[in-house]
Amino acid sequence: MSWFTDLIGKIVKAIADWVDRCLPQYEPTVWNDGGFVECSNNCYNYGCDTQTNTFAQPGHAHGVSLDWPDDMNCQAVTAAAIADGLILANCDQGCGCSDCHHQVALVIAPEWDYHWYRKDRDGKWSHKMGGTPATNLDNSGNIITDPRTADRGRYTIFCGCFCVNKSSVSISGPGAWC
């Protein structure tokens, strides 16, 4: 029976290692330095869990340009994010565990802006509005358990969920804002 206990232990360790390596942990201090990191990384950086210090924009790394306000819609921002390597996903099924993916969600403030939320290791969601601090609270001050039902303010259109594989997604932006 010792071999069985060893096998279970190895499986549990492999799962724990995968979680540590692949799913972002809500650690606002990594993003909220009150200075350069905070103001140079936005919701797309945060969602992709990648600090480029360039205020990343969907598609920018691959020559796709979003025009404001015309391209502030699900179709245009989704196409730009897919160009960067994000993969459309069913929000309820998540990203699975075959690869090192984490889940993000896209919302739109019609003809004004887009915004990204990130699903963290604890199963809850967090976000970072532009150059402001990262938070796990919605506009009403509630912990975000589902961005579809959270108070998103003027971001009234829910576009869908995506999977981010940090080893294959490439994002960039026009440059630091501070």
C-alpha positions, 0 to 999 in steps of 0.5 A, spaced: 500 500 500 506 504 500 506 504 493 499 507 492 500 512 498 507 514 494 503 515 487 498 519 490 503 524 493 506 525 487 500 526 483 498 531 489 505 534 488 504 535 480 498 538 481 500 543 486 506 545 482 502 546 476 498 551 480 504 554 482 507 555 476 501 557 471 495 560 475 496 567 477 496 569 485 492 575 487 498 579 489 497 586 489 503 589 491 507 586 485 503 591 481 501 597 486 508 600 487 505 607 487 510 609 482 513 606 475 510 599 475 503 601 477 502 607 472 506 603 466 502 597 466 494 597 465 488 592 465 491 588 459 498 587 462 495 585 469 490 580 465 496 577 461 500 577 468 505 580 464 509 587 466 511 590 460 512 597 462 509 599 456 501 600 457 500 594 453 494 594 448 491 588 444 494 587 438 499 592 438 505 587 439 502 584 432 501 590 428 494 590 430 491 597 431 485 599 435 482 606 433 478 609 439 472 610 439 470 606 433 473 599 435 471 599 442 467 593 441 467 586 442 469 583 435 475 588 434 478 587 441 477 580 441 480 579 434 486 584 437 487 579 443 487 573 438 492 576 434 497 576 441 495 569 442 489 569 447 484 563 446 477 564 446 474 560 452 468 558 455 467 562 461 464 556 465 469 551 463 475 555 464 482 553 461 483 546 463 490 544 465 493 541 459 497 547 458 499 552 463 493 557 462 489 562 466 483 565 464 481 572 463 475 576 461 473 582 456 468 587 457 466 593 453 464 600 455 460 602 449 464 607 444 469 608 450 474 603 452 475 596 454 477 592 460 480 585 462 479 581 469 483 576 471 481 569 474 486 568 480 489 562 483 483 562 489 478 562 484 476 569 484 477 575 479 481 581 480 483 587 475 487 593 474 484 599 471 489 603 467 495 606 471 491 605 478 492 599 483 490 592 482 484 590 486 479 584 487 473 589 488 468 591 483 465 598 483 460 596 489 466 594 493 464 587 493 470 581 492 469 579 484 467 572 484 464 572 477 466 578 472 459 577 468 455 579 475 460 584 478 458 591 478 463 593 472 460 601 472 460 603 465 463 597 462 456 594 460 458 589 455 461 582 457 464 579 451 467 573 453 473 569 456 479 567 454 485 563 456 492 566 456 498 561 456 504 566 458 509 562 454 506 563 447 502 570 448 506 576 446 503 583 448 506 590 448 504 597 448 506 604 445 510 605 452 510 607 459 505 613 461 509 615 467 
